[in-house]
């Protein structure tokens, strides 16, 4: 092996092909005892008509919040309005908002 060639810290492989073969046969969870826990946020993009987006920007600016905050608030409210009530009791908008907030 060449002096400048690096090896993978886990698979000890010196080529991408060998590393791929190693990970085809192993799962990261076999080696994660020393790996630090990582928190991350998943985001997604939803296309919005430009005129609608412009109006949302205006509304957000008037309220002093970001577009993302306003859209998330409106979506949470709409979902809470449409949660069906069950035989065990009334499912209120406040209950739905509390559950959404607890998930954050």
C-alpha positions as CSV (number, residue, x, y, z in Angstrom):
1,X,0.0,0.0,0.0
2,X,1.3,3.5,-0.8
3,X,2.3,5.8,2.0
4,X,-0.1,8.5,0.9
5,X,-3.1,6.2,0.5
6,X,-5.6,6.5,3.4
7,X,-7.6,3.6,4.8
8,X,-11.1,3.7,6.1
9,X,-11.2,4.0,9.9
10,X,-13.8,1.3,10.3
11,X,-13.5,-1.0,7.3
12,X,-9.7,-0.6,7.1
13,X,-10.2,-0.7,3.3
14,X,-8.0,1.4,1.0
15,X,-10.4,1.7,-2.0
16,X,-13.9,2.8,-2.5
17,X,-14.8,-0.5,-4.0
18,X,-13.5,-2.4,-0.9
19,X,-15.3,0.0,1.4
20,X,-18.5,-0.5,-0.5
21,X,-18.2,-4.3,-0.2
22,X,-17.6,-3.9,3.5
23,X,-20.7,-1.8,4.0
24,X,-22.7,-4.2,1.9
25,X,-22.1,-6.8,4.5
26,X,-22.2,-4.7,7.7
27,X,-24.5,-2.2,9.4
28,X,-23.3,1.0,11.0
29,X,-25.1,0.1,14.2
30,X,-22.5,-2.6,14.7
31,X,-19.9,0.2,15.1
32,X,-21.7,3.1,16.6
33,X,-20.8,2.7,20.2
34,X,-18.3,5.5,20.0
35,X,-20.3,7.7,17.6
36,X,-21.8,10.8,19.2
37,X,-25.5,11.4,19.2
38,X,-26.5,13.8,16.5
39,X,-29.6,16.0,16.3
40,X,-30.8,17.2,13.0
41,X,-33.9,18.8,11.5
42,X,-35.5,17.6,8.3
43,X,-37.1,20.2,6.1
44,X,-38.9,20.0,2.9
45,X,-39.9,22.4,0.1
46,X,-43.5,22.8,-1.1
47,X,-44.1,24.9,-4.3
48,X,-46.4,27.8,-3.7
49,X,-47.8,30.1,-6.3
50,X,-45.8,33.3,-6.5
51,X,-48.8,35.7,-5.8
52,X,-49.8,33.6,-2.8
53,X,-46.2,33.6,-1.5
54,X,-46.0,37.4,-1.9
55,X,-49.2,37.7,0.2
56,X,-47.8,35.3,2.9
57,X,-44.6,37.4,3.0
58,X,-46.7,40.6,3.6
59,X,-48.8,38.8,6.4
60,X,-45.6,37.5,8.1
61,X,-44.0,41.0,8.0
62,X,-47.1,42.6,9.5
63,X,-47.0,40.0,12.3
64,X,-43.3,40.3,12.8
65,X,-42.6,36.6,12.2
66,X,-40.8,34.7,9.5
67,X,-42.7,33.2,6.6
68,X,-41.8,29.7,7.9
69,X,-43.2,30.5,11.3
70,X,-46.5,31.9,9.9
71,X,-47.0,29.0,7.4
72,X,-46.3,26.4,10.2
73,X,-48.7,28.1,12.5
74,X,-51.5,28.3,9.9
75,X,-50.9,24.6,8.9
76,X,-51.1,23.6,12.6
77,X,-54.3,25.5,13.0
78,X,-55.9,24.0,9.9
79,X,-54.9,20.5,10.9
80,X,-56.4,21.1,14.4
81,X,-59.6,22.3,12.9
82,X,-60.0,19.1,10.9
83,X,-59.1,16.5,13.5
84,X,-62.2,14.3,13.9
85,X,-63.7,13.8,17.3
86,X,-64.0,10.3,18.6
87,X,-66.4,8.5,21.0
88,X,-63.9,8.9,23.9
89,X,-64.4,12.7,24.0
90,X,-63.9,15.9,22.2
91,X,-60.6,16.6,20.5
92,X,-60.1,20.3,20.7
93,X,-57.9,22.7,18.7
94,X,-56.1,23.5,21.9
95,X,-55.3,19.8,22.5
96,X,-54.0,19.5,19.0
97,X,-51.8,22.6,19.3
98,X,-50.4,21.3,22.6
99,X,-49.5,17.9,21.0
100,X,-47.8,19.7,18.1
101,X,-45.9,21.9,20.5
102,X,-44.8,18.8,22.6
103,X,-43.3,17.2,19.5
104,X,-40.9,20.1,19.0
